[in-house]
Amino acid sequence: MNRLLRTAILGSVALSMTASLAACGGGKDRPRADLAASKVTTIGVNAYLWRASLDTISFMPIVQTDSNGGVIVTDWYVNPNLQSERMKVTIAILDQDLRADALRVAAVRQVNRNGQWVDSPVEAATVQKLEDIILTRARDLRRAAVVGD
């Protein structure tokens, strides 16, 4: 009986280990990690918005970046085709989720008048267009991560 009991215990342990191993990764039904989740927090803010923001303003000189706080500040940028005008952009990523309201763009524009840079209004459509470009790029990055999975 002692031998029969040991065989029964070993058999049940072997069966439970097989079931445990299948649950840990041997089964095909196991949930997969979503690498392209809308919330990516390794840098403090949404990584897709961060990367898209940097990509979008890559032509401008960058003065400050803070990936944990989600702030990007550019230096003055003078368009080579329009030397009498310059712009400065500040981008703030406000959340860890990939959402339209998690992004704020502010721009300052100056015009050169008689050798002096004078503040001039920025059209609201300019800032809105920049936000749209960043959001579209962030969504494209996320889609690419899903397809690459």
N, C-alpha and C positions, 0 to 999 in steps of 0.2 A: 504494500500500500504506500509506503514511503516513496518508492520509485515511481509509482503511478501519480502521486501527488506532485512530485518534482516535474514530471513530464507535462502535466496539465498546467502548472505554473509557468514553465518555460514556453509552452505553446501560447499561452495567453499573453505573455510578455512579448513574444515575437510578433503576434498579431497586432498588439497595440502599438508597437514600434513601427510596423509597416504602415498602419493607418496614420500615425503621427508624421512619418516621413512623407507620405502622400499629401497630407495637409500642408506641409511646409514647402512644397514645391514640386512634388511629383505629379500632381493632378493637372489636368488641362483647364479646369474651371477656376483656377486661382485668380484673384484680382490682380490687375496690373497697375503699376504706378503710372500716374498721368504726368509724364515729363513736361507736357505743355500746359500744365494747369494755369489758370488765370492768376493764381497767387504764387509768386516765386519770391522767396524772402531771403535768399543767401546774401544779398547786399543791402537789405533794409527797406528797399522799395521794389516795385514790380520790375523785374529784369528786362522784360520786353519793352516797357515804356522807357526805361533807362537807355537801353541800347538804341532804340528808335530815335530817341532825342539826340543822342550823340551822333548818330548817322545823319540825321536831318540837318544839323548845324555844323557839320564837319568842315565846311568851307570857311567858317568864322573862327577867329582866334579865341580860344577858351582861356578865361582868367581863373575860374574857380569851379571845382566839382566836389560834391559831397554825396557819395553814393548812399550813405546811411541816412542822411537827411533828405536826399532826393533833389538837390539843387545844382543847377548848371548855370553859370554866368559867363557870358561872352564879353570880350573887349569890343571896342568900336570896330565896325566893319564898314569899309568904304567900297562900294561897288565900282569896279574898274571902268564900267560904262557910264557911271554917273558920279564923278568925283566931287560934286558939290553937296552930297548927301551921305550921311553915315547912320548906322543903326547899332544898337546894343540890345541883346536879348537875355532874359532870365527865364529859365524853365524850372518849375517846381512840380515834383511828383509827390502827390499828397497821400497816397495809399499804396498798399501792397497788392491790391487787385487791379486787374486790367479792365479799367472802366473809364469812360469819357470824363467823368467828373473827378478823376484822380489826377488830372493834368491841368496845370495853369501855365500859360505863357504870357509874359509881359515884354513889351518892346518900347524902346525909347528911340526917337528919331531926331536928328539934328540936321540943319541945313546951313551951309556956309554962305554968310552974307557979309560981303566986304571984309573977308579975312577972319570973321568971327563965327564960331559955331553957335547957332541959335536953336533952342528947342522948337520943335515943330510937331504937330499932332500926327499920331499914327492912325491910319484907318483901321477901324475895327475888323474889317474884312481881312486885313493882313495877318493879324494875330489869330483870327479864326482859321484861316487857311493853313497857317503853320501848325496849329493844334490838329487839324484834320490830317495833315501829312504825317505827323508823328503817330497819331492813332492808327492810321492805315498801315504804316510801316510796322508798328507793334503787332497788329493783328496778322500781318504777313509773316513776321518772325515766329509767332505762335503757331500758325498753320504749318510752317516749314518744320517746326519741331514735332508736330503731330505726325506729319507724313514721314519724317525721318525715323520715327519710332518704329 
